[in-house]
Amino acid sequence: MSMPVVAIVGRPNVGKSTLFNKLIGQRVAIVNDTPGVTRDRIYGECEWRSRKVTLVDTGGIEPYSDDVILSQMRRQAELAIDTADVIVLVTDVKTGVVATDSEVAAMLLKSGRPVVLCVNKCDGIGEPPAEFYEFYNLGLGDPIQVSSVHGHGTGDLLDAVFEHLPEEAEEEEGLENIRVAVIGKPNAGKSSLINQIAGEDRCIVSDIAGTTRDAIDTQIENDYGRFTLIDTAGIRRKSRVDDEIEKYSVIRAQMAIDRSDVCVIMIDATEGFTEQDSKVAGLAHEAGKGCVIAVNKWDAVEKDGRTMQEYRKKLEVDFSFMAYAPMVFISAKTGQRLDQLFELIQRVANFNAMRITTGMLNDVLAQATARVQPPTDKGKRLKIYYMTQASTKPPTFVCFVNRAELFHFSYQRYLENRIRETFGMEGTPIRFLIRERGDK
């Protein structure tokens, strides 16, 4: 199951970012209006009552002018509503209820989503100030007094949030099911691929932002096994990408990645590789998921005898940070090479969950160190005593050495390549944990 999503909304300077930092337990500088915002600045994990939620800071709603701001405010609020299971509306007790608060509260009431009203900057202890009771006028129920700076009231706030969260679903028993997240930039053909595989219009396909409002799961069973396909189309763009829309695209992609076993990274063959493709692929790589790169719309590309080979070479350079990921050239419109795609998904899922015995690993280690000596520094040579696999998804190996600082990245890459040569490991990242002798 994916973690529930809690969105923090409100106008600027009410303390949303401070509250966000307090709840996730980290000091993270939230930057909302700059293109290319990194994902760790817009969401984080919060744990309460032994359950985790994804917390989202939506940025301030800027009231610059009536017409422009109303549309911007509506866009931000609607995006937050679409993504979240519960919404926290943050207000400021020192300024009281302002027009923007009332506008947002009205939108949230119409949405039907659960809303928790947070009155921030109640820094004193004891009875709330007289201004606190003014916030009952927003019609969102009992407000909760909070000091995001000192942390007062955050427990009561989280209690109120957790009352509205959906119940945790139990894992289904039965046949092994491979969960596949179809991720990529807007309009790469993710929903079209789901529809082609399902044989019906399972997902709405459109260029309009917000067409697919929630991640849609589609169950598929074929000759290659049983699969749950997760469509992350979520946000679509028109003529240009809005900062807020791109932020929510990344959040939705991360949610789908968290619950997946394999990620199919969709590339638009007519546009080629973009920075946004790199960002989305990086999410899957860092999460340790199995990856398959699917170059879509291949039927729309003019080709000669060398087109695919040249395109593949260029993508190998663009995706050099995840050279392990196999590529397949498909057409979601015509169904071209979808059988090959499923074959790759199944193979990658198996490698991502693969476990290697300690004896076999150390045979490979002995051969690798005999072929290329471990590095030295100031007369001291690295010694790797032995290696064992600690976990799967992704395969993670623990190396016990004499001095960790001698285990250079280049030699780790060399050992990774030897492991891949011996066992395959196609489509999955490999992690190394370095332990010095005597470490616990």
C-alpha positions in Angstrom: 0.0 0.0 0.0 1.1 3.5 -0.7 1.3 6.0 2.2 -1.6 8.4 2.7 -1.0 11.9 1.5 -1.5 15.0 3.8 -1.3 18.4 2.0 -0.5 21.6 3.9 -2.2 24.6 2.2 -2.6 28.3 3.1 -1.5 31.7 2.2 2.1 33.0 2.5 3.8 33.7 5.8 1.4 31.6 8.0 4.2 29.2 8.9 3.4 26.2 6.5 7.1 25.4 5.9 8.0 25.7 9.6 5.1 23.3 10.4 6.3 21.0 7.6 9.8 20.9 9.0 8.6 20.3 12.6 6.3 17.4 11.5 9.0 15.6 9.5 11.6 16.3 12.1 14.1 17.9 9.7 15.1 21.5 8.9 14.4 21.6 5.2 14.3 24.9 3.3 11.2 24.8 1.2 11.5 26.7 -2.1 8.3 26.8 -4.1 8.6 29.3 -6.9 11.9 28.3 -8.4 12.0 26.0 -11.5 13.6 22.6 -10.9 12.7 22.3 -7.2 14.3 19.2 -5.8 11.8 16.6 -4.6 13.1 16.4 -1.0 12.1 20.1 -0.6 8.4 19.5 -1.4 7.5 16.3 0.4 8.6 14.3 3.4 7.6 11.4 5.6 5.9 11.9 8.9 5.3 9.1 11.4 2.7 9.1 14.1 0.9 6.3 15.9 3.3 3.8 14.3 2.0 4.8 10.8 3.7 6.9 8.1 2.1 9.5 5.9 3.5 11.5 3.0 3.5 15.2 4.0 3.3 17.8 1.2 4.1 21.5 1.5 2.1 23.2 -1.3 3.7 26.7 -1.2 1.9 30.0 -0.5 -1.2 31.2 -2.3 -0.1 34.7 -3.5 -2.8 37.4 -3.6 -1.2 39.8 -6.0 -4.3 40.7 -8.0 -7.9 39.7 -8.2 -8.0 37.9 -11.6 -4.6 36.4 -11.8 -4.4 35.4 -8.2 -7.8 33.8 -8.2 -6.8 31.5 -10.9 -3.5 30.7 -9.3 -5.1 30.2 -5.9 -7.7 27.9 -7.5 -5.1 25.9 -9.4 -3.0 25.3 -6.2 -5.9 24.4 -4.1 -7.4 22.0 -6.7 -4.0 20.3 -7.2 -3.7 19.8 -3.4 -7.2 18.5 -3.2 -6.6 16.0 -6.1 -3.4 14.6 -4.4 -4.3 14.5 -0.8 -6.3 12.2 1.5 -6.4 14.8 4.2 -5.8 18.6 3.9 -4.4 20.8 6.6 -5.4 24.5 6.2 -2.9 26.7 8.0 -3.9 30.1 9.2 -2.3 32.8 11.3 -3.8 33.8 14.7 -1.9 37.1 14.6 -3.6 38.4 11.4 -7.0 36.7 12.0 -9.2 35.5 9.2 -8.5 37.2 5.9 -10.3 37.0 2.5 -7.8 34.5 1.1 -8.5 32.1 4.1 -12.2 32.3 3.4 -11.7 31.6 -0.3 -9.6 28.6 0.2 -11.9 27.3 3.0 -14.9 27.5 0.6 -13.0 25.5 -2.0 -12.1 22.9 0.5 -15.7 22.6 1.7 -16.9 22.0 -1.9 -14.3 19.3 -2.5 -15.7 17.0 0.1 -12.2 16.0 1.3 -11.5 15.9 5.0 -10.0 19.2 6.2 -8.2 20.0 9.5 -8.0 23.7 10.4 -4.7 24.7 12.0 -4.4 28.1 13.7 -0.7 28.7 13.8 1.5 31.0 15.9 -0.4 30.4 19.1 3.0 30.5 20.9 1.6 30.9 24.4 0.7 28.0 26.7 -2.7 27.6 28.1 -6.0 29.2 26.9 -5.9 30.4 23.3 -6.1 34.1 22.6 -9.5 35.7 21.9 -8.7 36.0 18.2 -8.5 32.2 18.0 -12.3 31.8 18.2 -12.8 34.0 15.0 -11.6 31.0 12.9 -14.9 29.1 13.7 -16.4 31.4 11.0 -14.5 29.4 8.3 -17.0 26.6 8.8 -14.3 23.8 9.0 -15.1 22.6 12.5 -13.0 23.0 15.6 -9.7 24.8 14.9 -6.6 23.4 16.5 -4.1 25.8 18.1 -0.5 25.1 17.1 2.9 26.7 17.5 5.0 25.4 14.6 8.1 27.1 16.0 7.9 25.5 19.5 6.0 22.4 18.5 3.0 23.1 20.8 -0.2 21.4 19.6 1.4 19.4 16.8 0.3 16.1 18.5 -3.3 17.3 18.6 -3.0 18.3 15.0 -1.7 14.9 13.9 -4.4 13.1 16.0 -7.1 15.1 14.1 -5.4 14.2 10.8 -5.2 10.5 11.6 -8.9 10.4 12.4 -9.6 11.0 8.7 -7.0 8.7 7.1 -8.2 5.6 5.2 -7.7 2.4 7.0 -4.7 0.3 6.2 -5.5 -2.4 3.8 -4.2 -5.9 4.3 -1.9 -7.4 1.7 -3.7 -9.7 -0.7 -2.8 -13.3 -0.6 -2.5 -15.5 -3.7 -0.4 -15.5 -6.8 2.8 -13.4 -6.9 1.8 -10.1 -8.3 4.4 -7.7 -9.9 3.5 -4.1 -9.3 4.6 -1.9 -12.2 4.6 1.9 -12.0 4.4 3.6 -15.4 6.2 6.9 -14.9 7.5 9.7 -17.1 6.9 13.3 -18.0 3.4 14.5 -18.9 2.1 13.4 -22.3 4.7 10.6 -22.8 1.8 8.1 -23.4 1.5 6.5 -20.0 -2.3 6.3 -20.0 -2.4 5.2 -23.6 -0.1 2.3 -22.7 -2.4 1.2 -19.9 -5.4 1.4 -22.2 -3.6 -0.6 -24.9 -2.6 -3.3 -22.5 -6.0 -3.5 -20.8 -7.8 -3.5 -24.2 -10.2 -0.8 -23.1 -10.3 2.9 -22.2 -9.2 2.3 -18.6 -7.7 5.8 -18.3 -8.8 9.1 -19.8 -6.2 10.3 -22.3 -5.9 14.1 -22.7 -3.5 17.0 -22.8 -5.4 18.9 -20.2 -3.8 19.3 -16.8 -5.4 17.2 -14.1 -7.2 14.8 -16.4 -6.3 11.7 -14.3 -7.0 12.7 -10.7 -5.8 9.7 -8.9 -3.3 6.9 -9.6 -5.3 4.2 -11.3 -4.4 0.5 -10.7 -5.1 -2.0 -13.5 -4.9 -5.7 -13.0 -3.4 -7.7 -15.9 -2.8 -11.4 -16.3 -1.0 -12.8 -19.3 1.6 -15.4 -20.5 4.3 -13.6 -18.5 2.5 -13.5 -15.1 0.2 -11.3 -13.1 0.8 -7.6 -13.0 -0.7 -4.5 -11.3 -0.1 -1.5 -13.6 -0.1 1.9 -11.8 -0.8 4.9 -14.1 0.8 8.1 -12.8 -0.5 10.4 -15.6 -2.1 12.6 -12.9 -1.1 16.0 -14.1 -1.1 17.1 -17.8 0.4 20.2 -19.2 -0.9 22.5 -21.9 1.6 24.7 -23.7 4.1 25.0 -20.9 4.8 23.4 -17.5 3.7 25.3 -14.5 5.9 25.1 -11.5 3.1 23.8 -9.2 2.0 21.3 -11.8 5.5 19.9 -12.2 5.9 19.7 -8.4 2.7 17.5 -8.1 3.8 15.4 -11.1 7.0 14.5 -9.1 5.0 13.8 -6.0 2.6 11.5 -7.8 5.5 9.7 -9.5 7.2 9.1 -6.1 4.0 7.7 -4.6 3.7 5.2 -7.4 7.3 4.3 -7.2 7.1 3.6 -3.5 4.5 0.9 -4.0 6.0 -0.6 -7.1 8.4 -3.5 -7.8 9.4 -2.3 -11.3 9.2 1.1 -12.9 8.6 1.6 -16.6 10.2 4.9 -17.5 8.3 6.3 -20.6 10.3 8.4 -23.0 8.6 10.3 -25.9 10.5 9.3 -29.0 9.3 12.4 -30.9 10.8 14.8 -28.2 13.8 12.8 -27.1 15.5 12.8 -23.7 14.7 15.9 -21.5 15.8 17.0 -18.0 12.4 16.0 -16.7 13.0 12.5 -17.9 16.3 12.4 -15.9 14.5 13.7 -12.8 11.8 11.0 -12.9 14.3 8.2 -13.7 16.4 9.4 -10.8 13.4 8.9 -8.4 13.2 5.2 -9.4 17.0 4.7 -9.3 17.3 6.2 -5.8 14.3 4.2 -4.6 16.2 1.0 -5.6 13.4 -0.2 -8.0 13.9 -2.4 -11.0 13.8 -0.2 -14.2 12.9 -0.6 -17.8 13.2 2.3 -20.2 10.3 2.3 -22.8 10.8 4.6 -25.7 7.2 5.3 -26.8 5.7 6.7 -30.0 8.3 4.8 -32.1 5.8 4.4 -34.8 5.8 8.2 -35.3 9.6 8.4 -35.9 11.0 8.4 -39.4 13.4 5.5 -39.6 16.1 4.0 -41.7 18.3 1.0 -41.0 20.4 2.7 -38.3 17.8 4.8 -36.5 17.2 2.6 -33.5 20.9 1.8 -33.0 21.7 5.5 -33.1 18.8 6.4 -30.8 19.9 3.7 -28.4 23.5 5.0 -28.3 22.3 8.5 -27.5 20.0 7.3 -24.7 22.9 5.2 -23.2 24.8 8.5 -22.8 21.8 10.3 -21.4 21.0 7.5 -18.9 24.7 6.8 -18.0 23.7 7.0 -14.3 21.6 3.9 -14.7 23.3 2.0 -17.4 21.9 -1.3 -16.0 18.4 -0.4 -17.3 17.3 -2.3 -20.5 15.6 -0.4 -23.3 12.6 -1.3 -25.5 11.2 0.7 -28.4 7.4 0.5 -28.3 4.2 2.1 -29.5 1.4 2.4 -27.0 -0.9 3.3 -29.9 -0.3 0.2 -32.0 0.8 -2.2 -29.4 4.3 -2.7 -31.0 6.7 -4.8 -28.9 4.5 -4.9 -25.8 5.2 -8.6 -25.4 8.9 -7.7 -25.2 8.1 -5.1 -22.6 6.4 -7.6 -20.3 9.2 -10.1 -20.8 11.7 -7.4 -19.6 9.4 -6.4 -16.7 9.3 -10.0 -15.5 13.1 -10.5 -15.8 13.9 -7.2 -14.1 11.5 -8.0 -11.2 13.3 -11.4 -10.7 16.8 -9.8 -10.7 15.6 -7.1 -8.3 14.5 -9.8 -5.8 17.5 -12.1 -6.4 19.4 -13.5 -3.5 23.0 -14.8 -4.0 24.7 -17.2 -1.5 27.7 -15.9 0.4 29.8 -18.7 -1.0 29.1 -17.8 -4.6 29.7 -14.1 -3.8 33.1 -14.7 -2.3 34.1 -16.9 -5.3 33.4 -13.9 -7.5 35.2 -11.6 -5.1 38.3 -13.8 -5.1 38.4 -13.8 -8.9 37.8 -10.1 -9.1 40.6 -9.2 -6.6 43.0 -11.6 -8.3 42.4 -9.9 -11.7 42.6 -6.3 -10.4 44.3 -5.6 -7.1 42.4 -3.5 -4.6 43.7 0.1 -4.4 46.4 1.4 -2.1 47.0 4.7 -0.4 50.4 5.7 1.3 51.5 2.1 1.4 48.3 0.7 2.9 46.4 -1.7 0.7 42.6 -2.3 0.9 41.7 -5.8 2.1 38.2 -7.2 1.5 37.8 -10.0 3.9 34.4 -11.2 2.7 31.1 -10.1 1.2 27.6 -11.1 1.9 24.1 -10.1 0.7 22.1 -8.2 3.3 18.8 -7.7 1.5 16.9 -7.6 -1.8 14.9 -5.0 -3.7 17.5 -3.8 -4.5 20.2 -6.4 -4.0 22.4 -4.9 -1.2 25.8 -6.4 -0.4 27.9 -5.8 2.8 31.7 -5.8 2.3 33.9 -6.2 5.4 37.2 -4.4 4.9 40.3 -3.3 6.8 39.9 0.4 6.0 36.6 1.8 4.6 38.3 5.0 3.2 40.4 2.9 0.8 37.4 1.3 -0.8 37.1 3.9 -3.6 34.0 4.4 -5.7 35.8 3.2 -8.8 36.6 -0.2 -7.2 33.0 -0.5 -6.0 31.9 0.0 -9.6 34.5 -2.6 -10.8 33.0 -5.2 -8.3 29.5 -4.2 -9.3 30.4 -4.9 -13.0 31.9 -8.3 -12.0 28.7 -9.3 -10.1 26.6 -8.2 -13.1 28.7 -10.2 -15.5 28.4 -13.4 -13.3 24.7 -13.2 -12.2 23.1 -10.9 -14.7 21.3 -8.4 -12.5 19.8 -6.6 -15.5 17.5 -3.7 -14.7 18.2 -3.4 -11.0 20.5 -1.1 -9.1 23.1 -2.6 -6.7 24.0 -1.2 -3.4 27.2 -1.7 -1.3 27.5 -1.2 2.5 31.1 -0.9 3.6 32.0 -2.1 7.1 35.4 -2.0 8.8 36.5 -5.0 10.8 35.3 -4.5 14.4 32.3 -2.3 13.3 29.0 -3.4 14.8 
